[in-house]
Amino acid sequence: MKFAHSCTWGILLLLTTMFIGCGGSPTNDHLDLIKESFFEPHYYFVEHDGLHIGTYLRSASMTEDNEYEFRTTLTMWSSDGLTLVTDTVYQFSARPPYRISNATRTIRAITKERPYRVEQLYPDWKSDAKLSNDSSSSERFGLRDFFALELALMANLESNEGEVETIAKPLNDAPISTRWTIKGRANKNVTVSSANGDRATYSLEHGIPRLDVLIDDTGLSVIRVAFDDFDAFDLLPLHVAEDIRIPIDQPIENPRTVSSLTVQFEFDKGELGPWISLLDAQGTLNSSIHTKTSKEENVNWGGETQDLQTASRLRSIIAEVVQGIDDPHLVVNALVAYVNRTLTYTNWNTLQSVEETLDQKIGDCTEFSQLFTALATAAELSARTVVGLAYHQSSQSFAIHAWNEVLLEDGSIRVIDPTWNQTQADATHIEFPTAYQHEIVRTLKNLRIKVLSVDYDSDLNT
């Protein structure tokens, strides 16, 4: 996984660089007020296009080594059904000039113990080498740099105009400079904007700037909320019914019988984003119906835990549908057929529970796949819902779709699609790379697909 190429890391960097750089001439008293204010946690919702998609927490503490520790925690759903948590921690000496001593970023899936990735932001071998050869190494990054924007705002409490430049160093290979401009003040709030199109609003509580709203140029926003709202927030995955059609250079004939497919992804801005982990240097991707083998430790096999009433209802369905069937492959076939004949497809953007799906017997691909996962789990199979792109013959384009995988005892994986009644999903099903869901959706709006080769199997799903 290469998260650094995704837009979420853009906003994480933005949230960091808003407090890194050089300001005007604020006093040491200002710095003391700001760093002490962070011992009271700040709580935020993360939104994308008006939808709550996660949470963000900022806090501070003193370590056992008597150092200041500033922590940010970002929690959002990933495209593969896991909840990803990113902890970024900065530590500074407790004495002026409060120089940085350590910085790390850790990404975890909260349903798994092993971290996805741990990054040593500072010091690393590059910054160590740079500092050892730099005569000004004693002037390395400190708290005054970390809180540069707040300090600049405190130094200009009454001004409606002003600029401050923030620079990310030494936490980046190439320093990234951002110039912020004070745009106005109203009701004890001050609004700033950057040359990159990012906007932020700070409230001046007792003269101390506190971030209230941050909106970046991708549509991702961070909004401060009360602890009670933050604590009560129920993190849910984004619904996959997005009205996004990915154009292709030529239609795919008989798509439900495609056994292998080679395509080339072309993005308007040439940025592969999270797709870089799946594409080669030419931006091509190969998809095949050949049996997959599970090697991904972080895949979350199994659906959400059901309440007792729903679990009992699922077991009753299993007893009826798979009665007398012992072969796992035949059990999978029976469940695909049951879901497909039981539910009526509707194109909507409503997320409902498995119980509601069973009651109403309607849904789109999300409900079809989630019901299959619930039934397969009740049948003691390892299954999961998969989200990605699939070819829609009606529109002759790729679009967001949901389907299923089943992990069998021999380690092989069956890919099936109950929405389209496929006991073997065709090769136009392309799973999203591991990344936050909104990152994927954003890249699709700038994507075109070129079909390079197609192979067929006339016996597929017959």
Solvent accessible surface area in square Angstrom, and as a share of the most:
residue,aa,sasa,rsa
1,M,83,0.37
2,K,109,0.46
3,F,7,0.03
4,A,69,0.54
5,H,99,0.44
6,S,8,0.05
7,C,18,0.11
8,T,0,0.00
9,W,17,0.06
10,G,39,0.38
11,I,3,0.02
12,L,9,0.04
13,L,47,0.23
14,L,15,0.08
15,L,4,0.02
16,T,18,0.11
17,T,4,0.02
18,M,0,0.00
19,F,7,0.03
20,I,1,0.00
21,G,7,0.07
22,C,72,0.43
23,G,38,0.37
24,G,56,0.54
25,S,103,0.67
26,P,18,0.11
27,T,71,0.42
28,N,105,0.54
29,D,98,0.51
30,H,40,0.18
31,L,6,0.03
32,D,55,0.28
33,L,86,0.43
34,I,0,0.00
35,K,10,0.04
36,E,90,0.40
37,S,13,0.08
38,F,10,0.04
39,F,71,0.30
40,E,105,0.47
41,P,54,0.34
42,H,5,0.02
43,Y,41,0.16
44,Y,0,0.00
45,F,23,0.09
46,V,1,0.00
47,E,28,0.13
48,H,11,0.05
49,D,95,0.49
50,G,65,0.62
51,L,90,0.45
52,H,86,0.38
53,I,9,0.05
54,G,0,0.00
55,T,18,0.10
56,Y,4,0.01
57,L,45,0.22
58,R,7,0.03
59,S,24,0.16
60,A,13,0.10
61,S,49,0.31
62,M,81,0.36
63,T,34,0.19
64,E,184,0.82
65,D,119,0.61
66,N,99,0.51
67,E,34,0.15
68,Y,20,0.08
69,E,25,0.11
70,F,6,0.03
71,R,88,0.32
72,T,23,0.14
73,T,26,0.15
74,L,3,0.02
75,T,25,0.14
76,M,2,0.01
77,W,46,0.16
78,S,0,0.00
79,S,5,0.03
80,D,16,0.08
81,G,29,0.27
82,L,1,0.00
83,T,13,0.08
84,L,0,0.00
85,V,20,0.12
86,T,1,0.01
87,D,24,0.12
88,T,5,0.03
89,V,16,0.09
90,Y,4,0.01
91,Q,38,0.17
92,F,0,0.00
93,S,38,0.25
94,A,28,0.22
95,R,195,0.71
96,P,102,0.64
97,P,75,0.47
98,Y,23,0.09
99,R,50,0.18
100,I,0,0.00
101,S,40,0.26
102,N,42,0.21
103,A,0,0.00
104,T,30,0.17
105,R,37,0.13
106,T,17,0.10
107,I,1,0.00
108,R,100,0.36
109,A,0,0.00
110,I,109,0.55
111,T,76,0.44
112,K,65,0.27
113,E,167,0.75
114,R,121,0.44
115,P,39,0.24
116,Y,28,0.11
117,R,81,0.30
118,V,94,0.54
119,E,35,0.16
120,Q,83,0.37
121,L,23,0.12
122,Y,6,0.02
123,P,45,0.28
124,D,45,0.23
125,W,188,0.66
126,K,91,0.39
127,S,9,0.06
128,D,70,0.36
129,A,47,0.36
130,K,117,0.50
131,L,33,0.17
132,S,90,0.58
133,N,134,0.68
134,D,50,0.26
135,S,121,0.78
136,S,55,0.35
137,S,38,0.25
138,S,80,0.52
139,E,117,0.52
140,R,87,0.32
141,F,10,0.04
142,G,0,0.00
143,L,0,0.00
144,R,90,0.33
145,D,35,0.18
146,F,12,0.05
147,F,0,0.00
148,A,1,0.01
149,L,0,0.00
150,E,2,0.01
151,L,2,0.01
152,A,6,0.05
153,L,1,0.01
154,M,10,0.04
155,A,42,0.33
156,N,54,0.28
157,L,65,0.32
158,E,158,0.71
159,S,39,0.25
160,N,91,0.47
161,E,138,0.62
162,G,28,0.27
163,E,109,0.49
164,V,10,0.06
165,E,50,0.22
166,T,0,0.00
167,I,38,0.19
168,A,1,0.00
169,K,101,0.43
170,P,25,0.16
171,L,24,0.12
172,N,45,0.23
173,D,116,0.60
174,A,69,0.54
175,P,76,0.48
176,I,72,0.37
177,S,61,0.40
178,T,9,0.05
179,R,112,0.41
180,W,0,0.00
181,T,44,0.25
182,I,12,0.06
183,K,126,0.53
184,G,21,0.20
185,R,58,0.21
186,A,65,0.51
187,N,143,0.73
188,K,164,0.69
189,N,51,0.26
190,V,0,0.00
191,T,48,0.28
192,V,1,0.00
193,S,23,0.15
194,S,12,0.08
195,A,96,0.75
196,N,87,0.44
197,G,45,0.43
198,D,8,0.04
199,R,128,0.47
200,A,1,0.01
201,T,34,0.20
202,Y,0,0.00
203,S,13,0.09
204,L,25,0.12
205,E,64,0.29
206,H,180,0.80
207,G,24,0.23
208,I,19,0.10
209,P,3,0.02
210,R,25,0.09
211,L,1,0.01
212,D,29,0.15
213,V,44,0.25
214,L,0,0.00
215,I,51,0.26
216,D,10,0.05
217,D,96,0.50
218,T,24,0.14
219,G,30,0.29
220,L,1,0.00
221,S,12,0.08
222,V,1,0.01
223,I,53,0.27
224,R,65,0.24
225,V,30,0.17
226,A,63,0.49
227,F,104,0.43
228,D,108,0.56
229,D,77,0.40
230,F,38,0.16
231,D,100,0.52
232,A,83,0.64
233,F,45,0.19
234,D,102,0.53
235,L,34,0.17
236,L,90,0.45
237,P,23,0.14
238,L,30,0.15
239,H,21,0.09
240,V,11,0.06
241,A,25,0.20
242,E,57,0.26
243,D,134,0.69
244,I,20,0.10
245,R,107,0.39
246,I,1,0.00
247,P,70,0.44
248,I,28,0.14
249,D,82,0.42
250,Q,83,0.37
251,P,65,0.41
252,I,6,0.03
253,E,107,0.48
254,N,96,0.49
255,P,1,0.01
256,R,57,0.21
257,T,32,0.18
258,V,0,0.00
259,S,19,0.12
260,S,29,0.19
261,L,3,0.01
262,T,32,0.19
263,V,0,0.00
264,Q,41,0.18
265,F,7,0.03
266,E,63,0.28
267,F,18,0.08
268,D,89,0.46
269,K,146,0.62
270,G,59,0.57
271,E,118,0.53
272,L,47,0.24
273,G,11,0.11
274,P,8,0.05
275,W,0,0.00
276,I,50,0.25
277,S,57,0.37
278,L,76,0.38
279,L,17,0.08
280,D,68,0.35
281,A,99,0.77
282,Q,122,0.54
283,G,4,0.04
284,T,21,0.12
285,L,15,0.08
286,N,119,0.61
287,S,16,0.10
288,S,52,0.34
289,I,34,0.17
290,H,141,0.63
291,T,96,0.56
292,K,82,0.35
293,T,86,0.50
294,S,37,0.24
295,K,176,0.75
296,E,91,0.41
297,E,118,0.53
298,N,7,0.04
299,V,16,0.09
300,N,47,0.24
301,W,58,0.20
302,G,20,0.19
303,G,37,0.36
304,E,118,0.53
305,T,138,0.80
306,Q,49,0.22
307,D,89,0.46
308,L,158,0.79
309,Q,132,0.59
310,T,2,0.01
311,A,23,0.18
312,S,52,0.34
313,R,75,0.28
314,L,4,0.02
315,R,139,0.51
316,S,70,0.45
317,I,22,0.11
318,I,18,0.09
319,A,66,0.51
320,E,136,0.61
321,V,24,0.14
322,V,20,0.11
323,Q,148,0.66
324,G,79,0.76
325,I,55,0.28
326,D,134,0.69
327,D,62,0.32
328,P,53,0.33
329,H,80,0.36
330,L,93,0.46
331,V,13,0.08
332,V,0,0.00
333,N,50,0.26
334,A,19,0.15
335,L,0,0.00
336,V,0,0.00
337,A,41,0.31
338,Y,34,0.13
339,V,0,0.00
340,N,43,0.22
341,R,162,0.59
342,T,25,0.15
343,L,9,0.04
344,T,87,0.51
345,Y,111,0.42
346,T,41,0.24
347,N,118,0.61
348,W,59,0.21
349,N,101,0.52
350,T,69,0.40
351,L,61,0.31
352,Q,15,0.07
353,S,57,0.37
354,V,17,0.10
355,E,37,0.17
356,E,76,0.34
357,T,3,0.02
358,L,5,0.02
359,D,85,0.44
360,Q,94,0.42
361,K,96,0.41
362,I,57,0.29
363,G,0,0.00
364,D,1,0.01
365,C,8,0.05
366,T,8,0.04
367,E,2,0.01
368,F,4,0.02
369,S,0,0.00
370,Q,50,0.22
371,L,1,0.01
372,F,0,0.00
373,T,6,0.04
374,A,5,0.04
375,L,0,0.00
376,A,0,0.00
377,T,61,0.35
378,A,32,0.25
379,A,23,0.18
380,E,161,0.72
381,L,29,0.14
382,S,44,0.29
383,A,0,0.00
384,R,14,0.05
385,T,35,0.20
386,V,1,0.01
387,V,19,0.11
388,G,0,0.00
389,L,0,0.00
390,A,0,0.00
391,Y,1,0.00
392,H,34,0.15
393,Q,95,0.42
394,S,114,0.74
395,S,50,0.32
396,Q,101,0.45
397,S,7,0.05
398,F,0,0.00
399,A,3,0.02
400,I,14,0.07
401,H,4,0.02
402,A,0,0.00
403,W,5,0.02
404,N,0,0.00
405,E,5,0.02
406,V,0,0.00
407,L,44,0.22
408,L,16,0.08
409,E,180,0.81
410,D,118,0.61
411,G,22,0.21
412,S,19,0.12
413,I,14,0.07
414,R,30,0.11
415,V,24,0.14
416,I,0,0.00
417,D,0,0.00
418,P,0,0.00
419,T,16,0.09
420,W,65,0.23
421,N,79,0.40
422,Q,3,0.01
423,T,42,0.25
424,Q,42,0.19
425,A,2,0.01
426,D,3,0.02
427,A,2,0.02
428,T,0,0.00
429,H,15,0.07
430,I,6,0.03
431,E,49,0.22
432,F,14,0.06
433,P,4,0.02
434,T,37,0.21
435,A,1,0.01
436,Y,1,0.00
437,Q,22,0.10
438,H,2,0.01
439,E,1,0.00
440,I,0,0.00
441,V,14,0.08
442,R,70,0.26
443,T,17,0.10
444,L,3,0.02
445,K,118,0.50
446,N,48,0.25
447,L,5,0.02
448,R,102,0.37
449,I,3,0.01
450,K,85,0.36
451,V,9,0.05
452,L,83,0.41
453,S,57,0.37
454,V,40,0.23
455,D,83,0.43
456,Y,104,0.40
457,D,52,0.27
458,S,92,0.60
459,D,107,0.56
460,L,13,0.07
461,N,52,0.27
462,T,138,0.80
